[in-house]
């Protein structure tokens, strides 16, 4: 998914331990007056990273008849992985590395941008309700210029006391995903029965985030409501979840603190103002020259696209500056 804000803020995102806190979502429209609106909980001024997770958009249930659903023309990425996870509906993905896939409920689609890629995302004509999340993972310095690639994985749900768990990245509760990550990561969907209490063993080296998709839940005693992201810092060997009076669905993300500062602006993850400017200039030059005889250098374009690629927003008039998490 593209960050379609007309004036995206620059962020330098350090990874630092933190305490339990609640991150409230902010509403961001994707596109024009009939745009689908997403709830964004990362990045925020008070917290920019959970492990290497650097971006969390949560959307729906969205009536496609009213909003038009997801319609994101080709756009670029660098230095990150996109993680697509649906609860309802279907999205068609196409990218410039030649991968074409359908994003469906309960199936992970992970695109590694590496040195540069472009892709498009459209909800399918048969989709009436769209509901899911897209998350970004910052690649560490040693992997951020790798060749772009794509992985698809459907985890088998497992039953726990009062709960169902699907682990799509990393390992939890004896389940492990085969999908390649470049820093230690965790990604899982967890469904709790109404009133259920579940204690999970956690890797104490990880920091974790709990994104509530439905119902209400207490995480380590902290109440969380729909759309909120509860952050749990490193050092906890376990956490107890207690569901409210309705069934709960949440996404659990986690990882070791990245240990690197990153600059994130629009759809790019870099390490400096100058890198971001270079990525933007390269994209603008490519889309200006796009055509049968264009000389593609970094991003390329997916094949057979009806819509023109998205131009990059205008950069701020001042140098992109660091922003840090509070201690």
C-alpha positions in Angstrom: 0.0 0.0 0.0 1.2 3.5 -0.7 1.3 6.3 1.8 -1.0 8.7 0.0 -0.7 11.6 2.4 -0.2 14.8 0.3 2.4 16.1 2.9 4.0 13.0 4.4 6.2 13.8 7.5 9.8 12.8 7.6 10.7 10.4 10.4 14.1 9.3 11.8 13.1 6.2 13.8 15.4 4.9 16.5 14.7 1.6 18.1 14.6 1.9 21.9 13.2 -0.1 24.8 9.9 1.3 26.2 7.2 0.7 28.7 3.6 -0.5 28.2 1.7 2.2 26.4 -1.5 2.6 24.3 -1.1 4.1 20.8 -4.3 5.7 19.5 -4.9 5.4 15.7 -5.1 8.5 13.5 -7.4 8.5 10.4 -5.8 8.8 7.0 -7.8 8.9 3.8 -6.3 6.9 0.9 -7.1 9.0 -2.2 -10.0 11.3 -3.2 -13.4 12.2 -1.7 -14.7 8.6 -1.8 -11.4 7.3 -0.4 -11.1 4.4 1.9 -9.9 5.6 5.3 -7.3 3.7 7.3 -6.4 3.8 11.0 -2.6 4.4 11.3 -1.0 3.5 14.6 2.7 3.4 13.5 4.6 5.6 13.1 3.7 8.2 15.8 5.7 10.9 17.4 5.9 9.0 20.7 6.8 5.7 19.1 8.1 4.9 15.6 9.1 1.3 15.8 8.1 -2.1 17.3 11.1 -4.2 16.6 11.7 -3.5 12.9 7.9 -2.9 12.3 7.8 0.7 11.2 4.3 1.2 9.7 0.8 -0.2 10.6 -2.4 0.6 8.7 -5.6 -1.0 9.8 -8.7 -0.7 7.6 -12.3 -1.8 7.4 -14.7 -3.3 7.6 -15.1 -1.1 4.5 -18.2 -1.1 2.2 -16.5 -1.1 -1.2 -19.8 0.0 -2.8 -19.5 3.3 -0.9 -15.7 3.9 -1.1 -14.6 2.1 -4.2 -12.3 -0.1 -2.0 -8.6 -0.2 -2.5 -7.3 1.4 -5.7 -3.6 2.1 -5.5 -1.7 2.6 -8.8 2.0 1.7 -9.2 4.2 3.3 -6.5 7.7 2.7 -5.3 9.3 1.3 -2.2 12.9 1.0 -0.9 14.5 -0.5 2.2 11.5 -2.3 3.6 9.1 -5.3 3.4 5.4 -4.9 3.0 3.2 -7.4 5.0 -0.4 -7.7 3.7 -2.9 -9.6 5.9 -6.7 -9.6 5.2 -9.7 -10.6 7.3 -12.3 -10.1 4.6 -12.1 -9.4 0.8 -9.5 -9.9 -1.8 -6.7 -7.7 -3.3 -4.7 -8.1 -6.5 -1.0 -7.4 -6.2 1.4 -6.9 -9.1 5.0 -5.7 -8.9 7.9 -4.7 -11.1 9.9 -7.8 -10.1 7.3 -9.9 -12.0 5.3 -11.2 -9.1 1.5 -11.3 -9.3 -0.6 -12.6 -6.4 -4.0 -12.5 -4.8 -4.2 -11.4 -1.2 -6.8 -13.4 0.6 -7.9 -13.8 4.3 -5.6 -15.8 6.4 -2.7 -15.7 3.8 0.5 -13.7 4.2 1.8 -11.8 1.2 5.3 -10.4 1.9 7.0 -8.1 -0.6 10.7 -7.3 0.0 11.5 -4.0 -1.7 15.2 -4.1 -1.1 17.1 -1.7 -3.4 13.8 -0.7 -5.1 10.5 -2.0 -6.4 7.1 -0.7 -7.5 3.8 -2.4 -7.1 0.0 -1.8 -7.4 -2.9 -3.0 -5.2 -6.5 -3.1 -6.2 -9.5 -4.8 -4.5 -11.1 -7.3 -6.8 -14.5 -6.8 -8.5 -16.0 -9.5 -6.4 -15.0 -7.9 -3.1 -17.9 -6.2 -1.3 -16.3 -5.7 2.1 -12.6 -5.0 2.6 -11.0 -5.5 6.0 -7.4 -6.0 6.9 -4.0 -4.5 7.7 -0.9 -3.6 5.9 2.4 -3.3 7.8 5.9 -2.4 6.9 9.1 -3.8 8.2 12.4 -1.8 8.0 15.2 -3.8 6.5 18.5 -3.7 8.4 21.5 -2.0 6.8 22.9 -5.3 5.6 19.8 -6.3 3.7 18.3 -3.0 2.5 19.9 -3.1 -1.0 19.1 -6.7 -1.7 17.3 -7.8 -4.8 13.5 -7.4 -4.5 11.5 -10.6 -3.9 8.1 -11.9 -2.8 6.8 -14.7 -0.6 3.3 -16.1 0.0 2.4 -18.3 3.0 -0.8 -19.6 4.5 -0.3 -20.6 8.1 -2.4 -23.4 9.6 -4.5 -22.1 12.5 -3.9 -23.9 15.8 -6.2 -24.2 18.8 -5.1 -22.9 22.2 -7.2 -22.8 25.4 -10.0 -20.4 24.5 -8.1 -19.1 21.4 -7.0 -19.7 17.8 -3.6 -18.7 16.6 -2.1 -18.2 13.1 1.6 -17.4 13.1 2.7 -15.9 9.7 6.1 -14.6 10.7 8.6 -15.9 13.3 7.6 -18.3 16.1 5.0 -18.3 19.0 3.4 -21.0 21.1 5.3 -23.8 19.4 4.3 -22.7 15.9 6.9 -21.4 13.4 6.6 -19.7 10.0 9.1 -20.6 7.2 9.0 -17.1 5.7 12.4 -15.4 5.6 13.0 -12.3 7.7 16.1 -10.2 8.0 15.8 -9.4 11.7 14.1 -11.5 14.4 10.4 -10.8 13.9 7.0 -12.1 15.1 3.7 -11.7 13.3 0.5 -13.5 14.2 -3.3 -13.3 14.2 -4.9 -14.3 17.5 -8.6 -14.9 18.1 -9.9 -15.1 21.7 -13.3 -16.4 22.8 -15.5 -14.0 24.8 -14.2 -13.8 28.4 -11.2 -16.0 27.7 -7.9 -15.6 29.5 -4.7 -16.7 27.8 -1.1 -16.5 28.9 1.5 -16.5 26.2 5.2 -17.0 26.6 7.2 -14.2 24.9 10.8 -13.8 23.9 12.1 -11.3 26.5 14.5 -9.9 23.9 11.5 -8.7 21.8 9.3 -5.7 22.1 5.7 -6.4 21.1 2.6 -4.7 19.8 -1.0 -5.8 20.1 -3.4 -4.3 17.5 -7.1 -4.9 18.4 -9.3 -5.6 15.3 -12.5 -6.6 17.1 -13.8 -6.7 20.7 -11.9 -5.4 23.7 -9.0 -7.0 25.6 -6.8 -6.4 28.5 -3.1 -6.9 27.7 -0.9 -7.2 30.8 -3.8 -5.5 32.7 -4.0 -2.6 30.2 -7.5 -2.3 28.5 -7.4 -2.0 24.7 -10.2 -1.1 22.4 -10.9 -1.5 18.7 -8.1 0.1 16.6 -5.7 0.7 19.4 -2.1 -0.7 19.5 -0.8 -1.8 22.8 3.0 -1.6 23.1 4.9 -3.9 25.5 8.6 -3.3 25.9 11.5 -5.8 26.0 12.2 -7.8 29.2 8.8 -9.6 29.5 8.9 -13.4 29.4 5.1 -13.6 29.0 1.9 -11.7 28.9 -1.7 -12.5 29.9 -4.6 -11.5 27.6 -8.1 -11.3 29.0 -11.0 -10.9 26.5 -14.0 -8.7 27.2 -17.6 -9.8 26.8 -17.3 -10.3 23.0 -14.9 -12.4 21.0 -11.6 -10.7 20.2 -9.4 -10.6 17.1 -6.0 -9.0 17.3 -2.7 -8.9 15.4 0.5 -9.5 17.5 3.7 -8.1 16.1 7.1 -8.1 17.7 10.9 -8.2 17.2 14.2 -7.3 18.7 14.9 -3.6 18.7 16.3 -2.7 15.3 19.3 -0.9 16.7 19.5 1.4 13.7 18.1 4.8 13.0 16.0 5.0 9.9 14.6 7.9 7.9 11.1 7.2 6.5 9.4 9.6 4.1 6.5 8.7 1.8 7.2 5.1 0.7 10.9 5.1 1.2 13.1 3.9 4.1 16.6 5.2 4.1 19.3 6.4 6.4 19.7 10.1 5.5 18.0 13.1 3.9 20.3 12.7 0.9 19.2 9.1 0.3 15.6 10.0 0.4 16.1 12.8 -2.1 18.0 10.4 -4.3 15.2 7.7 -4.2 12.6 10.3 -5.0 14.6 11.8 -7.9 15.1 8.3 -9.3 11.4 7.5 -9.2 10.4 10.8 -10.7 12.9 10.3 -13.5 11.7 6.8 -14.2 8.0 7.6 -14.4 8.7 10.6 -16.6 10.5 8.3 -19.1 8.1 5.4 -18.7 7.3 3.7 -22.0 8.3 0.9 -24.3 11.8 2.4 -24.8 12.5 3.7 -21.2 15.8 2.7 -19.6 14.6 1.4 -16.1 17.4 1.7 -13.5 16.0 1.2 -10.0 12.3 0.6 -9.6 10.7 -0.5 -12.9 6.9 -0.8 -13.3 4.5 -3.7 -13.1 3.3 -5.0 -16.5 -0.2 -4.3 -17.9 -1.3 -1.5 -15.6 -4.3 0.6 -16.6 -3.5 3.5 -14.3 -0.4 5.7 -14.5 2.1 5.5 -11.6 1.8 7.7 -8.6 4.2 10.7 -8.6 6.0 11.4 -5.4 4.8 14.2 -3.2 6.9 17.4 -3.0 9.7 17.2 -0.5 9.7 19.6 2.5 11.6 22.8 2.0 13.9 22.1 4.9 16.2 19.1 5.4 14.6 16.0 6.7 15.4 16.0 10.4 15.6 13.3 13.1 12.7 12.6 15.3 13.2 10.3 18.3 11.1 8.2 20.6 11.0 9.3 24.3 12.8 7.2 26.8 
